[in-house]
Amino acid sequence: MDADFWNNRFAMPQYIYGETPNVFVAEMASQIPAGPVLCLAEGEGRNAVHLATLGHRVTAVDQSEAGLAKARRLAAVRGVEIETVLADLGNFDIEPGVWAGILSIFAHLPPAIRSKVHAQAVRGLRLGGVFVLEAYTPAQLAFDTGGPKSVEWLMTLACLRQELAGLEFLLGRERERDVIEGGGHTGRGAVVQVLARRHE
């Protein structure tokens, strides 16, 4: 799923994953301290724009220029501004000690890149900053309602506790829920959800 794949997917005028924020992001937004927020693999901008409407200075990173263009359009419609950065997460450096919040919402990556990104995210948070993640677990393969088809790209709570070592897990759970996000995610899903804080 390279930049060409996502540019082709996001070239459609409709928002593939909808224009409203991910439900878990909406629920956890009040836990993000005041300050800048980094949204990883942000795609069409639904979560970044939502957090910008709450007063955060938001930077959205994605490898798809088509997705980021739609993110900027959505921000303009909502009357807010977001910064967009065109980058592959495999080559993107998260600035250390800067972010009040870092989001990773269905940002599925190869394991080696994912562990590198997560280690950088831990260092990237300022003290008191939080990491918010939702992703599909291997059980998602039985539902076939979205997400990667390779089990290596899917996540478990156990692997996330290892990759995010150094953060305090305020919430960590694997669960099933109805994921209704545009046409891209529609139906029952098996997800892992994390809210974790840097406290030292």
One Martini backbone bead per residue (centre of mass of N, CA, C, O) as a GRO file, in nm:
protein
  200
    1MET     BB    1   0.074   0.053   0.030
    2ASP     BB    2   0.134   0.305  -0.146
    3ALA     BB    3   0.109   0.613  -0.278
    4ASP     BB    4  -0.047   0.522  -0.529
    5PHE     BB    5  -0.273   0.378  -0.388
    6TRP     BB    6  -0.375   0.631  -0.222
    7ASN     BB    7  -0.416   0.827  -0.454
    8ASN     BB    8  -0.631   0.659  -0.596
    9ARG     BB    9  -0.831   0.644  -0.359
   10PHE     BB   10  -0.835   0.974  -0.301
   11ALA     BB   11  -0.942   1.081  -0.588
   12MET     BB   12  -1.203   1.077  -0.487
   13PRO     BB   13  -1.442   1.301  -0.384
   14GLN     BB   14  -1.499   1.129  -0.167
   15TYR     BB   15  -1.483   1.024   0.164
   16ILE     BB   16  -1.379   0.718   0.240
   17TYR     BB   17  -1.375   0.778   0.582
   18GLY     BB   18  -1.494   1.038   0.605
   19GLU     BB   19  -1.566   1.357   0.804
   20THR     BB   20  -1.555   1.217   1.070
   21PRO     BB   21  -1.441   1.113   1.345
   22ASN     BB   22  -1.316   0.891   1.517
   23VAL     BB   23  -1.459   0.760   1.790
   24PHE     BB   24  -1.208   0.735   1.973
   25VAL     BB   25  -1.108   1.020   1.935
   26ALA     BB   26  -1.360   1.163   2.043
   27GLU     BB   27  -1.336   1.030   2.329
   28MET     BB   28  -1.011   1.123   2.378
   29ALA     BB   29  -0.971   1.435   2.334
   30SER     BB   30  -0.987   1.532   2.642
   31GLN     BB   31  -0.689   1.392   2.705
   32ILE     BB   32  -0.558   1.615   2.547
   33PRO     BB   33  -0.347   1.839   2.578
   34ALA     BB   34  -0.242   2.129   2.540
   35GLY     BB   35  -0.133   2.148   2.204
   36PRO     BB   36   0.042   1.979   1.989
   37VAL     BB   37  -0.052   1.768   1.703
   38LEU     BB   38   0.006   1.435   1.573
   39CYS     BB   39  -0.085   1.284   1.256
   40LEU     BB   40  -0.073   0.961   1.146
   41ALA     BB   41  -0.179   0.866   0.863
   42GLU     BB   42  -0.431   1.083   0.790
   43GLY     BB   43  -0.514   1.141   0.505
   44GLU     BB   44  -0.826   1.324   0.487
   45GLY     BB   45  -0.849   1.468   0.801
   46ARG     BB   46  -1.071   1.409   1.022
   47ASN     BB   47  -0.897   1.425   1.289
   48ALA     BB   48  -0.740   1.687   1.255
   49VAL     BB   49  -0.983   1.875   1.226
   50HIS     BB   50  -1.118   1.816   1.492
   51LEU     BB   51  -0.878   1.914   1.672
   52ALA     BB   52  -0.874   2.201   1.558
   53THR     BB   53  -1.165   2.275   1.666
   54LEU     BB   54  -1.036   2.241   1.975
   55GLY     BB   55  -0.737   2.415   1.944
   56HIS     BB   56  -0.529   2.268   1.795
   57ARG     BB   57  -0.212   2.217   1.668
   58VAL     BB   58  -0.195   2.058   1.349
   59THR     BB   59  -0.023   1.766   1.219
   60ALA     BB   60  -0.028   1.609   0.897
   61VAL     BB   61   0.065   1.279   0.797
   62ASP     BB   62   0.139   1.172   0.454
   63GLN     BB   63   0.185   0.996   0.133
   64SER     BB   64  -0.077   1.155   0.027
   65GLU     BB   65  -0.165   1.422  -0.162
   66ALA     BB   66  -0.467   1.370  -0.200
   67GLY     BB   67  -0.536   1.349   0.099
   68LEU     BB   68  -0.422   1.629   0.192
   69ALA     BB   69  -0.602   1.800   0.012
   70LYS     BB   70  -0.865   1.710   0.156
   71ALA     BB   71  -0.782   1.810   0.435
   72ARG     BB   72  -0.767   2.111   0.360
   73ARG     BB   73  -1.061   2.134   0.267
   74LEU     BB   74  -1.194   2.052   0.533
   75ALA     BB   75  -1.072   2.279   0.700
   76ALA     BB   76  -1.199   2.512   0.541
   77VAL     BB   77  -1.494   2.432   0.593
   78ARG     BB   78  -1.438   2.445   0.924
   79GLY     BB   79  -1.241   2.700   0.986
   80VAL     BB   80  -0.944   2.573   0.969
   81GLU     BB   81  -0.603   2.485   1.046
   82ILE     BB   82  -0.349   2.284   0.886
   83GLU     BB   83  -0.071   2.085   0.879
   84THR     BB   84   0.112   1.946   0.603
   85VAL     BB   85   0.289   1.625   0.543
   86LEU     BB   86   0.486   1.478   0.300
   87ALA     BB   87   0.522   1.132   0.405
   88ASP     BB   88   0.698   0.859   0.487
   89LEU     BB   89   0.719   0.691   0.784
   90GLY     BB   90   0.997   0.551   0.720
   91ASN     BB   91   1.124   0.876   0.679
   92PHE     BB   92   1.011   0.991   0.949
   93ASP     BB   93   1.070   1.244   1.194
   94ILE     BB   94   1.011   1.270   1.529
   95GLU     BB   95   0.999   1.515   1.734
   96PRO     BB   96   1.129   1.564   2.036
   97GLY     BB   97   0.936   1.684   2.303
   98VAL     BB   98   0.658   1.832   2.159
   99TRP     BB   99   0.397   1.656   2.201
  100ALA     BB  100   0.068   1.633   2.329
  101GLY     BB  101  -0.011   1.462   2.064
  102ILE     BB  102  -0.051   1.125   1.923
  103LEU     BB  103  -0.175   0.977   1.622
  104SER     BB  104  -0.299   0.627   1.547
  105ILE     BB  105  -0.521   0.555   1.277
  106PHE     BB  106  -0.497   0.295   1.095
  107ALA     BB  107  -0.160   0.260   1.098
  108HIS     BB  108  -0.044   0.038   0.888
  109LEU     BB  109   0.263  -0.148   0.922
  110PRO     BB  110   0.544  -0.269   0.906
  111PRO     BB  111   0.703  -0.387   1.175
  112ALA     BB  112   0.973  -0.226   1.156
  113ILE     BB  113   0.838   0.052   1.117
  114ARG     BB  114   0.646   0.054   1.355
  115SER     BB  115   0.858   0.036   1.585
  116LYS     BB  116   0.999   0.298   1.507
  117VAL     BB  117   0.759   0.491   1.530
  118HIS     BB  118   0.685   0.426   1.825
  119ALA     BB  119   0.954   0.511   1.950
  120GLN     BB  120   0.931   0.804   1.850
  121ALA     BB  121   0.665   0.871   1.992
  122VAL     BB  122   0.761   0.850   2.277
  123ARG     BB  123   0.979   1.082   2.239
  124GLY     BB  124   0.775   1.304   2.117
  125LEU     BB  125   0.661   1.343   2.381
  126ARG     BB  126   0.563   1.523   2.621
  127LEU     BB  127   0.501   1.582   2.924
  128GLY     BB  128   0.173   1.441   2.939
  129GLY     BB  129   0.153   1.316   2.685
  130VAL     BB  130  -0.044   1.149   2.421
  131PHE     BB  131  -0.137   0.827   2.295
  132VAL     BB  132  -0.340   0.744   2.006
  133LEU     BB  133  -0.492   0.418   1.932
  134GLU     BB  134  -0.615   0.250   1.632
  135ALA     BB  135  -0.653  -0.101   1.541
  136TYR     BB  136  -0.612  -0.393   1.393
  137THR     BB  137  -0.649  -0.723   1.445
  138PRO     BB  138  -0.619  -1.048   1.354
  139ALA     BB  139  -0.937  -1.092   1.382
  140GLN     BB  140  -1.014  -0.922   1.123
  141LEU     BB  141  -0.989  -1.143   0.902
  142ALA     BB  142  -1.282  -1.262   0.960
  143PHE     BB  143  -1.446  -0.999   0.859
  144ASP     BB  144  -1.370  -0.825   0.605
  145THR     BB  145  -1.395  -0.471   0.672
  146GLY     BB  146  -1.088  -0.413   0.664
  147GLY     BB  147  -0.772  -0.382   0.608
  148PRO     BB  148  -0.526  -0.581   0.619
  149LYS     BB  149  -0.418  -0.916   0.498
  150SER     BB  150  -0.172  -0.899   0.690
  151VAL     BB  151  -0.084  -1.002   1.001
  152GLU     BB  152   0.180  -0.826   1.045
  153TRP     BB  153   0.004  -0.543   1.032
  154LEU     BB  154  -0.117  -0.625   1.284
  155MET     BB  155  -0.247  -0.574   1.625
  156THR     BB  156  -0.152  -0.597   1.966
  157LEU     BB  157  -0.135  -0.529   2.292
  158ALA     BB  158   0.133  -0.668   2.349
  159CYS     BB  159   0.303  -0.528   2.125
  160LEU     BB  160   0.242  -0.235   2.220
  161ARG     BB  161   0.374  -0.249   2.498
  162GLN     BB  162   0.655  -0.281   2.376
  163GLU     BB  163   0.667  -0.038   2.163
  164LEU     BB  164   0.559   0.164   2.422
  165ALA     BB  165   0.783   0.183   2.601
  166GLY     BB  166   0.738   0.440   2.864
  167LEU     BB  167   0.438   0.421   2.882
  168GLU     BB  168   0.126   0.492   3.023
  169PHE     BB  169  -0.150   0.292   3.052
  170LEU     BB  170  -0.483   0.401   3.061
  171LEU     BB  171  -0.556   0.236   2.790
  172GLY     BB  172  -0.617  -0.123   2.708
  173ARG     BB  173  -0.777  -0.284   2.421
  174GLU     BB  174  -0.966  -0.557   2.304
  175ARG     BB  175  -1.221  -0.541   2.043
  176GLU     BB  176  -1.551  -0.525   1.938
  177ARG     BB  177  -1.683  -0.326   1.657
  178ASP     BB  178  -1.854  -0.086   1.493
  179VAL     BB  179  -1.727   0.027   1.175
  180ILE     BB  180  -1.830   0.360   1.063
  181GLU     BB  181  -1.632   0.478   0.779
  182GLY     BB  182  -1.759   0.508   0.537
  183GLY     BB  183  -1.653   0.282   0.282
  184GLY     BB  184  -1.381   0.168   0.413
  185HIS     BB  185  -1.539   0.133   0.701
  186THR     BB  186  -1.778  -0.143   0.718
  187GLY     BB  187  -1.843  -0.294   1.017
  188ARG     BB  188  -1.726  -0.541   1.177
  189GLY     BB  189  -1.461  -0.521   1.432
  190ALA     BB  190  -1.113  -0.578   1.525
  191VAL     BB  191  -0.967  -0.404   1.801
  192VAL     BB  192  -0.721  -0.171   1.915
  193GLN     BB  193  -0.686   0.031   2.219
  194VAL     BB  194  -0.502   0.343   2.297
  195LEU     BB  195  -0.399   0.511   2.607
  196ALA     BB  196  -0.096   0.702   2.645
  197ARG     BB  197   0.157   0.825   2.882
  198ARG     BB  198   0.393   1.066   2.950
  199HIS     BB  199   0.579   1.070   3.281
  200GLU     BB  200   0.930   1.091   3.207
   0.00000   0.00000   0.00000
